[in-house]
Each structure stands twice: as C-alpha cells, then as structure tokens.
C-alpha cells in the first residue's frame, strides 16, 4: 500500500496493515507509507504543512517521521 507525500514532508515508514479511517481532504493529495509488518492499533499522524496541521488516522503502528 502506498500513500502520497507532502511537499515539506519526507516519507515516513509505517508498519502494519493500514486502514485509513479518515483524513482531511487536502491530505488526500499525497502521503506515502510502506507497509512492513502486521500489527493492529489506532494511531494518529500529524502532518505539518505551511502553517497547517493535517491529521491522518491509520490502523497500525508507525515510526515517527523525520523533522
């Protein structure tokens, strides 16, 4: 499963099988994630782009993105 990528954001690696519950329409542009293992858990990832915070909710564990 691949998600897009934000302009100021580097690709973060997500682990597990992800189910996108909901996200901001703007975030739908591009966010990229790599599925590595299967684990279930609800996590919220906060993406900061141009003074705006976007939230992406996924099912699974994830490693925090680089700053």
mmCIF file of the N, C-alpha and C atoms, coordinates in Angstrom:
data_MODEL
# 
_entry.id   MODEL 
# 
loop_
_atom_site.group_PDB 
_atom_site.id 
_atom_site.type_symbol 
_atom_site.label_atom_id 
_atom_site.label_alt_id 
_atom_site.label_comp_id 
_atom_site.label_asym_id 
_atom_site.label_entity_id 
_atom_site.label_seq_id 
_atom_site.pdbx_PDB_ins_code 
_atom_site.Cartn_x 
_atom_site.Cartn_y 
_atom_site.Cartn_z 
_atom_site.occupancy 
_atom_site.B_iso_or_equiv 
_atom_site.pdbx_formal_charge 
_atom_site.auth_seq_id 
_atom_site.auth_comp_id 
_atom_site.auth_asym_id 
_atom_site.auth_atom_id 
_atom_site.pdbx_PDB_model_num 
ATOM 1   N N  . UNK A 1 1  ? 0.846   -1.193 0.000  1.00 0.00 ? 1  UNK A N  1 
ATOM 2   C CA . UNK A 1 1  ? 0.000   0.000  0.000  1.00 0.00 ? 1  UNK A CA 1 
ATOM 3   C C  . UNK A 1 1  ? 0.879   1.240  0.000  1.00 0.00 ? 1  UNK A C  1 
ATOM 4   N N  . UNK A 1 2  ? 0.623   2.151  -0.906 1.00 0.00 ? 2  UNK A N  1 
ATOM 5   C CA . UNK A 1 2  ? 1.429   3.367  -0.946 1.00 0.00 ? 2  UNK A CA 1 
ATOM 6   C C  . UNK A 1 2  ? 0.561   4.592  -0.757 1.00 0.00 ? 2  UNK A C  1 
ATOM 7   N N  . UNK A 1 3  ? 1.042   5.500  0.071  1.00 0.00 ? 3  UNK A N  1 
ATOM 8   C CA . UNK A 1 3  ? 0.306   6.740  0.269  1.00 0.00 ? 3  UNK A CA 1 
ATOM 9   C C  . UNK A 1 3  ? 1.202   7.812  -0.308 1.00 0.00 ? 3  UNK A C  1 
ATOM 10  N N  . UNK A 1 4  ? 0.662   9.015  -0.456 1.00 0.00 ? 4  UNK A N  1 
ATOM 11  C CA . UNK A 1 4  ? 1.445   10.056 -1.110 1.00 0.00 ? 4  UNK A CA 1 
ATOM 12  C C  . UNK A 1 4  ? 2.589   10.661 -0.335 1.00 0.00 ? 4  UNK A C  1 
ATOM 13  N N  . UNK A 1 5  ? 2.883   11.901 -0.627 1.00 0.00 ? 5  UNK A N  1 
ATOM 14  C CA . UNK A 1 5  ? 3.969   12.576 0.072  1.00 0.00 ? 5  UNK A CA 1 
ATOM 15  C C  . UNK A 1 5  ? 3.687   14.062 0.116  1.00 0.00 ? 5  UNK A C  1 
ATOM 16  N N  . UNK A 1 6  ? 3.934   14.701 1.263  1.00 0.00 ? 6  UNK A N  1 
ATOM 17  C CA . UNK A 1 6  ? 3.682   16.143 1.346  1.00 0.00 ? 6  UNK A CA 1 
ATOM 18  C C  . UNK A 1 6  ? 4.875   16.889 0.809  1.00 0.00 ? 6  UNK A C  1 
ATOM 19  N N  . UNK A 1 7  ? 4.672   18.107 0.388  1.00 0.00 ? 7  UNK A N  1 
ATOM 20  C CA . UNK A 1 7  ? 5.754   18.890 -0.175 1.00 0.00 ? 7  UNK A CA 1 
ATOM 21  C C  . UNK A 1 7  ? 6.915   19.051 0.801  1.00 0.00 ? 7  UNK A C  1 
ATOM 22  N N  . UNK A 1 8  ? 6.630   19.431 2.047  1.00 0.00 ? 8  UNK A N  1 
ATOM 23  C CA . UNK A 1 8  ? 7.721   19.621 3.009  1.00 0.00 ? 8  UNK A CA 1 
ATOM 24  C C  . UNK A 1 8  ? 7.946   18.399 3.857  1.00 0.00 ? 8  UNK A C  1 
ATOM 25  N N  . UNK A 1 9  ? 7.362   17.309 3.477  1.00 0.00 ? 9  UNK A N  1 
ATOM 26  C CA . UNK A 1 9  ? 7.395   16.145 4.336  1.00 0.00 ? 9  UNK A CA 1 
ATOM 27  C C  . UNK A 1 9  ? 8.139   14.972 3.743  1.00 0.00 ? 9  UNK A C  1 
ATOM 28  N N  . UNK A 1 10 ? 8.972   14.339 4.523  1.00 0.00 ? 10 UNK A N  1 
ATOM 29  C CA . UNK A 1 10 ? 9.685   13.195 3.987  1.00 0.00 ? 10 UNK A CA 1 
ATOM 30  C C  . UNK A 1 10 ? 8.848   11.958 4.223  1.00 0.00 ? 10 UNK A C  1 
ATOM 31  N N  . UNK A 1 11 ? 9.062   10.977 3.403  1.00 0.00 ? 11 UNK A N  1 
ATOM 32  C CA . UNK A 1 11 ? 8.288   9.750  3.529  1.00 0.00 ? 11 UNK A CA 1 
ATOM 33  C C  . UNK A 1 11 ? 8.574   9.086  4.872  1.00 0.00 ? 11 UNK A C  1 
ATOM 34  N N  . UNK A 1 12 ? 7.528   8.743  5.579  1.00 0.00 ? 12 UNK A N  1 
ATOM 35  C CA . UNK A 1 12 ? 7.748   8.089  6.860  1.00 0.00 ? 12 UNK A CA 1 
ATOM 36  C C  . UNK A 1 12 ? 7.381   6.623  6.675  1.00 0.00 ? 12 UNK A C  1 
ATOM 37  N N  . UNK A 1 13 ? 7.989   5.762  7.445  1.00 0.00 ? 13 UNK A N  1 
ATOM 38  C CA . UNK A 1 13 ? 7.722   4.352  7.263  1.00 0.00 ? 13 UNK A CA 1 
ATOM 39  C C  . UNK A 1 13 ? 6.665   3.884  8.249  1.00 0.00 ? 13 UNK A C  1 
ATOM 40  N N  . UNK A 1 14 ? 5.615   3.302  7.713  1.00 0.00 ? 14 UNK A N  1 
ATOM 41  C CA . UNK A 1 14 ? 4.549   2.816  8.575  1.00 0.00 ? 14 UNK A CA 1 
ATOM 42  C C  . UNK A 1 14 ? 4.638   1.301  8.635  1.00 0.00 ? 14 UNK A C  1 
ATOM 43  N N  . UNK A 1 15 ? 4.356   0.751  9.808  1.00 0.00 ? 15 UNK A N  1 
ATOM 44  C CA . UNK A 1 15 ? 4.431   -0.693 9.964  1.00 0.00 ? 15 UNK A CA 1 
ATOM 45  C C  . UNK A 1 15 ? 3.058   -1.264 10.228 1.00 0.00 ? 15 UNK A C  1 
ATOM 46  N N  . UNK A 1 16 ? 2.676   -2.248 9.486  1.00 0.00 ? 16 UNK A N  1 
ATOM 47  C CA . UNK A 1 16 ? 1.413   -2.911 9.747  1.00 0.00 ? 16 UNK A CA 1 
ATOM 48  C C  . UNK A 1 16 ? 0.427   -2.791 8.613  1.00 0.00 ? 16 UNK A C  1 
ATOM 49  N N  . UNK A 1 17 ? -0.722  -3.389 8.801  1.00 0.00 ? 17 UNK A N  1 
ATOM 50  C CA . UNK A 1 17 ? -1.758  -3.320 7.781  1.00 0.00 ? 17 UNK A CA 1 
ATOM 51  C C  . UNK A 1 17 ? -2.576  -2.101 8.108  1.00 0.00 ? 17 UNK A C  1 
ATOM 52  N N  . UNK A 1 18 ? -2.662  -1.173 7.188  1.00 0.00 ? 18 UNK A N  1 
ATOM 53  C CA . UNK A 1 18 ? -3.352  0.068  7.480  1.00 0.00 ? 18 UNK A CA 1 
ATOM 54  C C  . UNK A 1 18 ? -4.724  0.219  6.869  1.00 0.00 ? 18 UNK A C  1 
ATOM 55  N N  . UNK A 1 19 ? -5.589  0.763  7.662  1.00 0.00 ? 19 UNK A N  1 
ATOM 56  C CA . UNK A 1 19 ? -6.926  1.076  7.176  1.00 0.00 ? 19 UNK A CA 1 
ATOM 57  C C  . UNK A 1 19 ? -7.095  2.555  7.439  1.00 0.00 ? 19 UNK A C  1 
ATOM 58  N N  . UNK A 1 20 ? -7.314  3.319  6.383  1.00 0.00 ? 20 UNK A N  1 
ATOM 59  C CA . UNK A 1 20 ? -7.463  4.756  6.596  1.00 0.00 ? 20 UNK A CA 1 
ATOM 60  C C  . UNK A 1 20 ? -8.884  5.033  7.043  1.00 0.00 ? 20 UNK A C  1 
ATOM 61  N N  . UNK A 1 21 ? -9.027  5.530  8.245  1.00 0.00 ? 21 UNK A N  1 
ATOM 62  C CA . UNK A 1 21 ? -10.350 5.799  8.754  1.00 0.00 ? 21 UNK A CA 1 
ATOM 63  C C  . UNK A 1 21 ? -10.878 7.113  8.207  1.00 0.00 ? 21 UNK A C  1 
ATOM 64  N N  . UNK A 1 22 ? -10.073 8.145  8.282  1.00 0.00 ? 22 UNK A N  1 
ATOM 65  C CA . UNK A 1 22 ? -10.499 9.413  7.728  1.00 0.00 ? 22 UNK A CA 1 
ATOM 66  C C  . UNK A 1 22 ? -9.340  10.380 7.745  1.00 0.00 ? 22 UNK A C  1 
ATOM 67  N N  . UNK A 1 23 ? -9.390  11.373 6.881  1.00 0.00 ? 23 UNK A N  1 
ATOM 68  C CA . UNK A 1 23 ? -8.316  12.348 6.818  1.00 0.00 ? 23 UNK A CA 1 
ATOM 69  C C  . UNK A 1 23 ? -8.845  13.584 6.136  1.00 0.00 ? 23 UNK A C  1 
ATOM 70  N N  . UNK A 1 24 ? -8.118  14.669 6.276  1.00 0.00 ? 24 UNK A N  1 
ATOM 71  C CA . UNK A 1 24 ? -8.555  15.924 5.681  1.00 0.00 ? 24 UNK A CA 1 
ATOM 72  C C  . UNK A 1 24 ? -8.502  15.804 4.169  1.00 0.00 ? 24 UNK A C  1 
ATOM 73  N N  . UNK A 1 25 ? -9.400  16.470 3.479  1.00 0.00 ? 25 UNK A N  1 
ATOM 74  C CA . UNK A 1 25 ? -9.427  16.391 2.025  1.00 0.00 ? 25 UNK A CA 1 
ATOM 75  C C  . UNK A 1 25 ? -8.100  16.809 1.420  1.00 0.00 ? 25 UNK A C  1 
ATOM 76  N N  . UNK A 1 26 ? -7.491  17.820 2.000  1.00 0.00 ? 26 UNK A N  1 
ATOM 77  C CA . UNK A 1 26 ? -6.232  18.304 1.459  1.00 0.00 ? 26 UNK A CA 1 
ATOM 78  C C  . UNK A 1 26 ? -5.146  17.259 1.573  1.00 0.00 ? 26 UNK A C  1 
ATOM 79  N N  . UNK A 1 27 ? -5.210  16.478 2.635  1.00 0.00 ? 27 UNK A N  1 
ATOM 80  C CA . UNK A 1 27 ? -4.184  15.473 2.841  1.00 0.00 ? 27 UNK A CA 1 
ATOM 81  C C  . UNK A 1 27 ? -4.235  14.403 1.777  1.00 0.00 ? 27 UNK A C  1 
ATOM 82  N N  . UNK A 1 28 ? -5.383  14.234 1.180  1.00 0.00 ? 28 UNK A N  1 
ATOM 83  C CA . UNK A 1 28 ? -5.551  13.192 0.179  1.00 0.00 ? 28 UNK A CA 1 
ATOM 84  C C  . UNK A 1 28 ? -4.582  13.343 -0.977 1.00 0.00 ? 28 UNK A C  1 
ATOM 85  N N  . UNK A 1 29 ? -3.994  14.518 -1.131 1.00 0.00 ? 29 UNK A N  1 
ATOM 86  C CA . UNK A 1 29 ? -3.068  14.751 -2.228 1.00 0.00 ? 29 UNK A CA 1 
ATOM 87  C C  . UNK A 1 29 ? -2.034  13.648 -2.329 1.00 0.00 ? 29 UNK A C  1 
ATOM 88  N N  . UNK A 1 30 ? -1.080  13.652 -1.395 1.00 0.00 ? 30 UNK A N  1 
ATOM 89  C CA . UNK A 1 30 ? -0.056  12.628 -1.459 1.00 0.00 ? 30 UNK A CA 1 
ATOM 90  C C  . UNK A 1 30 ? 0.607   12.408 -0.127 1.00 0.00 ? 30 UNK A C  1 
ATOM 91  N N  . UNK A 1 31 ? 0.608   11.178 0.275  1.00 0.00 ? 31 UNK A N  1 
ATOM 92  C CA . UNK A 1 31 ? 1.265   10.798 1.513  1.00 0.00 ? 31 UNK A CA 1 
ATOM 93  C C  . UNK A 1 31 ? 1.761   9.407  1.255  1.00 0.00 ? 31 UNK A C  1 
ATOM 94  N N  . UNK A 1 32 ? 3.006   9.131  1.526  1.00 0.00 ? 32 UNK A N  1 
ATOM 95  C CA . UNK A 1 32 ? 3.497   7.813  1.201  1.00 0.00 ? 32 UNK A CA 1 
ATOM 96  C C  . UNK A 1 32 ? 3.860   6.989  2.422  1.00 0.00 ? 32 UNK A C  1 
ATOM 97  N N  . UNK A 1 33 ? 3.493   5.765  2.401  1.00 0.00 ? 33 UNK A N  1 
ATOM 98  C CA . UNK A 1 33 ? 3.799   4.894  3.530  1.00 0.00 ? 33 UNK A CA 1 
ATOM 99  C C  . UNK A 1 33 ? 4.131   3.498  3.041  1.00 0.00 ? 33 UNK A C  1 
ATOM 100 N N  . UNK A 1 34 ? 5.007   2.837  3.758  1.00 0.00 ? 34 UNK A N  1 
ATOM 101 C CA . UNK A 1 34 ? 5.374   1.476  3.378  1.00 0.00 ? 34 UNK A CA 1 
ATOM 102 C C  . UNK A 1 34 ? 4.884   0.514  4.443  1.00 0.00 ? 34 UNK A C  1 
ATOM 103 N N  . UNK A 1 35 ? 4.201   -0.509 4.015  1.00 0.00 ? 35 UNK A N  1 
ATOM 104 C CA . UNK A 1 35 ? 3.707   -1.465 4.988  1.00 0.00 ? 35 UNK A CA 1 
ATOM 105 C C  . UNK A 1 35 ? 4.798   -2.500 5.247  1.00 0.00 ? 35 UNK A C  1 
ATOM 106 N N  . UNK A 1 36 ? 5.106   -2.695 6.498  1.00 0.00 ? 36 UNK A N  1 
ATOM 107 C CA . UNK A 1 36 ? 6.165   -3.629 6.818  1.00 0.00 ? 36 UNK A CA 1 
ATOM 108 C C  . UNK A 1 36 ? 5.688   -4.845 7.585  1.00 0.00 ? 36 UNK A C  1 
ATOM 109 N N  . UNK A 1 37 ? 4.984   -4.651 8.679  1.00 0.00 ? 37 UNK A N  1 
ATOM 110 C CA . UNK A 1 37 ? 4.515   -5.792 9.440  1.00 0.00 ? 37 UNK A CA 1 
ATOM 111 C C  . UNK A 1 37 ? 3.050   -5.695 9.726  1.00 0.00 ? 37 UNK A C  1 
ATOM 112 N N  . UNK A 1 38 ? 2.508   -6.763 10.287 1.00 0.00 ? 38 UNK A N  1 
ATOM 113 C CA . UNK A 1 38 ? 1.083   -6.700 10.556 1.00 0.00 ? 38 UNK A CA 1 
ATOM 114 C C  . UNK A 1 38 ? 0.856   -6.525 12.045 1.00 0.00 ? 38 UNK A C  1 
ATOM 115 N N  . UNK A 1 39 ? 0.309   -5.403 12.408 1.00 0.00 ? 39 UNK A N  1 
ATOM 116 C CA . UNK A 1 39 ? 0.043   -5.123 13.822 1.00 0.00 ? 39 UNK A CA 1 
ATOM 117 C C  . UNK A 1 39 ? -1.197  -4.265 13.825 1.00 0.00 ? 39 UNK A C  1 
ATOM 118 N N  . UNK A 1 40 ? -2.026  -4.369 14.864 1.00 0.00 ? 40 UNK A N  1 
ATOM 119 C CA . UNK A 1 40 ? -3.198  -3.517 14.860 1.00 0.00 ? 40 UNK A CA 1 
ATOM 120 C C  . UNK A 1 40 ? -3.281  -2.595 16.036 1.00 0.00 ? 40 UNK A C  1 
ATOM 121 N N  . UNK A 1 41 ? -3.507  -1.351 15.737 1.00 0.00 ? 41 UNK A N  1 
ATOM 122 C CA . UNK A 1 41 ? -3.511  -0.321 16.744 1.00 0.00 ? 41 UNK A CA 1 
ATOM 123 C C  . UNK A 1 41 ? -3.967  0.957  16.066 1.00 0.00 ? 41 UNK A C  1 
ATOM 124 N N  . UNK A 1 42 ? -4.596  1.844  16.797 1.00 0.00 ? 42 UNK A N  1 
ATOM 125 C CA . UNK A 1 42 ? -5.042  3.076  16.140 1.00 0.00 ? 42 UNK A CA 1 
ATOM 126 C C  . UNK A 1 42 ? -4.023  4.158  16.423 1.00 0.00 ? 42 UNK A C  1 
ATOM 127 N N  . UNK A 1 43 ? -3.541  4.807  15.394 1.00 0.00 ? 43 UNK A N  1 
ATOM 128 C CA . UNK A 1 43 ? -2.551  5.854  15.600 1.00 0.00 ? 43 UNK A CA 1 
ATOM 129 C C  . UNK A 1 43 ? -2.940  7.095  14.818 1.00 0.00 ? 43 UNK A C  1 
ATOM 130 N N  . UNK A 1 44 ? -2.482  8.243  15.299 1.00 0.00 ? 44 UNK A N  1 
ATOM 131 C CA . UNK A 1 44 ? -2.784  9.488  14.591 1.00 0.00 ? 44 UNK A CA 1 
ATOM 132 C C  . UNK A 1 44 ? -1.468  10.129 14.197 1.00 0.00 ? 44 UNK A C  1 
ATOM 133 N N  . UNK A 1 45 ? -1.352  10.470 12.942 1.00 0.00 ? 45 UNK A N  1 
ATOM 134 C CA . UNK A 1 45 ? -0.113  11.085 12.478 1.00 0.00 ? 45 UNK A CA 1 
ATOM 135 C C  . UNK A 1 45 ? -0.415  12.538 12.165 1.00 0.00 ? 45 UNK A C  1 
ATOM 136 N N  . UNK A 1 46 ? 0.378   13.429 12.689 1.00 0.00 ? 46 UNK A N  1 
ATOM 137 C CA . UNK A 1 46 ? 0.154   14.838 12.466 1.00 0.00 ? 46 UNK A CA 1 
ATOM 138 C C  . UNK A 1 46 ? 1.135   15.356 11.421 1.00 0.00 ? 46 UNK A C  1 
ATOM 139 N N  . UNK A 1 47 ? 0.625   15.816 10.302 1.00 0.00 ? 47 UNK A N  1 
ATOM 140 C CA . UNK A 1 47 ? 1.480   16.340 9.257  1.00 0.00 ? 47 UNK A CA 1 
ATOM 141 C C  . UNK A 1 47 ? 1.415   17.854 9.280  1.00 0.00 ? 47 UNK A C  1 
ATOM 142 N N  . UNK A 1 48 ? 2.570   18.501 9.359  1.00 0.00 ? 48 UNK A N  1 
ATOM 143 C CA . UNK A 1 48 ? 2.573   19.952 9.371  1.00 0.00 ? 48 UNK A CA 1 
ATOM 144 C C  . UNK A 1 48 ? 2.978   20.446 7.992  1.00 0.00 ? 48 UNK A C  1 
ATOM 145 N N  . UNK A 1 49 ? 2.124   21.226 7.371  1.00 0.00 ? 49 UNK A N  1 
ATOM 146 C CA . UNK A 1 49 ? 2.474   21.764 6.061  1.00 0.00 ? 49 UNK A CA 1 
ATOM 147 C C  . UNK A 1 49 ? 2.043   23.209 5.990  1.00 0.00 ? 49 UNK A C  1 
ATOM 148 N N  . UNK A 1 50 ? 2.938   24.079 5.659  1.00 0.00 ? 50 UNK A N  1 
ATOM 149 C CA . UNK A 1 50 ? 2.658   25.503 5.536  1.00 0.00 ? 50 UNK A CA 1 
ATOM 150 C C  . UNK A 1 50 ? 1.719   26.047 6.608  1.00 0.00 ? 50 UNK A C  1 
ATOM 151 N N  . UNK A 1 51 ? 2.142   25.984 7.839  1.00 0.00 ? 51 UNK A N  1 
ATOM 152 C CA . UNK A 1 51 ? 1.344   26.530 8.946  1.00 0.00 ? 51 UNK A CA 1 
ATOM 153 C C  . UNK A 1 51 ? 0.040   25.801 9.182  1.00 0.00 ? 51 UNK A C  1 
ATOM 154 N N  . UNK A 1 52 ? -0.166  24.693 8.537  1.00 0.00 ? 52 UNK A N  1 
ATOM 155 C CA . UNK A 1 52 ? -1.415  23.975 8.759  1.00 0.00 ? 52 UNK A CA 1 
ATOM 156 C C  . UNK A 1 52 ? -1.122  22.593 9.281  1.00 0.00 ? 52 UNK A C  1 
ATOM 157 N N  . UNK A 1 53 ? -1.959  22.092 10.144 1.00 0.00 ? 53 UNK A N  1 
ATOM 158 C CA . UNK A 1 53 ? -1.741  20.742 10.669 1.00 0.00 ? 53 UNK A CA 1 
ATOM 159 C C  . UNK A 1 53 ? -2.797  19.829 10.088 1.00 0.00 ? 53 UNK A C  1 
ATOM 160 N N  . UNK A 1 54 ? -2.359  18.741 9.502  1.00 0.00 ? 54 UNK A N  1 
ATOM 161 C CA . UNK A 1 54 ? -3.311  17.797 8.920  1.00 0.00 ? 54 UNK A CA 1 
ATOM 162 C C  . UNK A 1 54 ? -3.210  16.501 9.682  1.00 0.00 ? 54 UNK A C  1 
ATOM 163 N N  . UNK A 1 55 ? -4.333  15.849 9.887  1.00 0.00 ? 55 UNK A N  1 
ATOM 164 C CA . UNK A 1 55 ? -4.290  14.604 10.634 1.00 0.00 ? 55 UNK A CA 1 
ATOM 165 C C  . UNK A 1 55 ? -4.681  13.419 9.770  1.00 0.00 ? 55 UNK A C  1 
ATOM 166 N N  . UNK A 1 56 ? -3.922  12.363 9.886  1.00 0.00 ? 56 UNK A N  1 
ATOM 167 C CA . UNK A 1 56 ? -4.200  11.164 9.112  1.00 0.00 ? 56 UNK A CA 1 
ATOM 168 C C  . UNK A 1 56 ? -4.337  10.022 10.107 1.00 0.00 ? 56 UNK A C  1 
ATOM 169 N N  . UNK A 1 57 ? -5.474  9.371  10.087 1.00 0.00 ? 57 UNK A N  1 
ATOM 170 C CA . UNK A 1 57 ? -5.688  8.296  11.053 1.00 0.00 ? 57 UNK A CA 1 
ATOM 171 C C  . UNK A 1 57 ? -5.545  6.949  10.361 1.00 0.00 ? 57 UNK A C  1 
ATOM 172 N N  . UNK A 1 58 ? -4.667  6.123  10.898 1.00 0.00 ? 58 UNK A N  1 
ATOM 173 C CA . UNK A 1 58 ? -4.419  4.824  10.292 1.00 0.00 ? 58 UNK A CA 1 
ATOM 174 C C  . UNK A 1 58 ? -4.536  3.738  11.337 1.00 0.00 ? 58 UNK A C  1 
ATOM 175 N N  . UNK A 1 59 ? -4.629  2.543  10.868 1.00 0.00 ? 59 UNK A N  1 
ATOM 176 C CA . UNK A 1 59 ? -4.700  1.412  11.772 1.00 0.00 ? 59 UNK A CA 1 
ATOM 177 C C  . UNK A 1 59 ? -3.337  0.739  11.717 1.00 0.00 ? 59 UNK A C  1 
ATOM 178 N N  . UNK A 1 60 ? -2.631  0.662  12.815 1.00 0.00 ? 60 UNK A N  1 
ATOM 179 C CA . UNK A 1 60 ? -1.314  0.038  12.809 1.00 0.00 ? 60 UNK A CA 1 
ATOM 180 C C  . UNK A 1 60 ? -0.287  0.877  13.553 1.00 0.00 ? 60 UNK A C  1 
ATOM 181 N N  . UNK A 1 61 ? 0.926   0.361  13.671 1.00 0.00 ? 61 UNK A N  1 
ATOM 182 C CA . UNK A 1 61 ? 1.961   1.116  14.362 1.00 0.00 ? 61 UNK A CA 1 
ATOM 183 C C  . UNK A 1 61 ? 2.747   1.900  13.320 1.00 0.00 ? 61 UNK A C  1 
ATOM 184 N N  . UNK A 1 62 ? 3.499   2.877  13.755 1.00 0.00 ? 62 UNK A N  1 
ATOM 185 C CA . UNK A 1 62 ? 4.264   3.654  12.790 1.00 0.00 ? 62 UNK A CA 1 
ATOM 186 C C  . UNK A 1 62 ? 5.500   4.246  13.442 1.00 0.00 ? 62 UNK A C  1 
ATOM 187 N N  . UNK A 1 63 ? 6.487   4.594  12.611 1.00 0.00 ? 63 UNK A N  1 
ATOM 188 C CA . UNK A 1 63 ? 7.663   5.232  13.193 1.00 0.00 ? 63 UNK A CA 1 
ATOM 189 C C  . UNK A 1 63 ? 7.490   6.711  12.950 1.00 0.00 ? 63 UNK A C  1 
ATOM 190 N N  . UNK A 1 64 ? 7.867   7.518  13.921 1.00 0.00 ? 64 UNK A N  1 
ATOM 191 C CA . UNK A 1 64 ? 7.685   8.955  13.765 1.00 0.00 ? 64 UNK A CA 1 
ATOM 192 C C  . UNK A 1 64 ? 8.522   9.459  12.606 1.00 0.00 ? 64 UNK A C  1 
ATOM 193 N N  . UNK A 1 65 ? 7.928   10.370 11.826 1.00 0.00 ? 65 UNK A N  1 
ATOM 194 C CA . UNK A 1 65 ? 8.601   10.940 10.657 1.00 0.00 ? 65 UNK A CA 1 
ATOM 195 C C  . UNK A 1 65 ? 9.768   11.826 11.055 1.00 0.00 ? 65 UNK A C  1 
ATOM 196 N N  . UNK A 1 66 ? 10.751  11.950 10.193 1.00 0.00 ? 66 UNK A N  1 
ATOM 197 C CA . UNK A 1 66 ? 11.924  12.797 10.463 1.00 0.00 ? 66 UNK A CA 1 
ATOM 198 C C  . UNK A 1 66 ? 11.489  14.253 10.416 1.00 0.00 ? 66 UNK A C  1 
ATOM 199 N N  . UNK A 1 67 ? 12.143  15.127 11.176 1.00 0.00 ? 67 UNK A N  1 
ATOM 200 C CA . UNK A 1 67 ? 11.749  16.537 11.142 1.00 0.00 ? 67 UNK A CA 1 
ATOM 201 C C  . UNK A 1 67 ? 12.503  17.289 10.078 1.00 0.00 ? 67 UNK A C  1 
# 
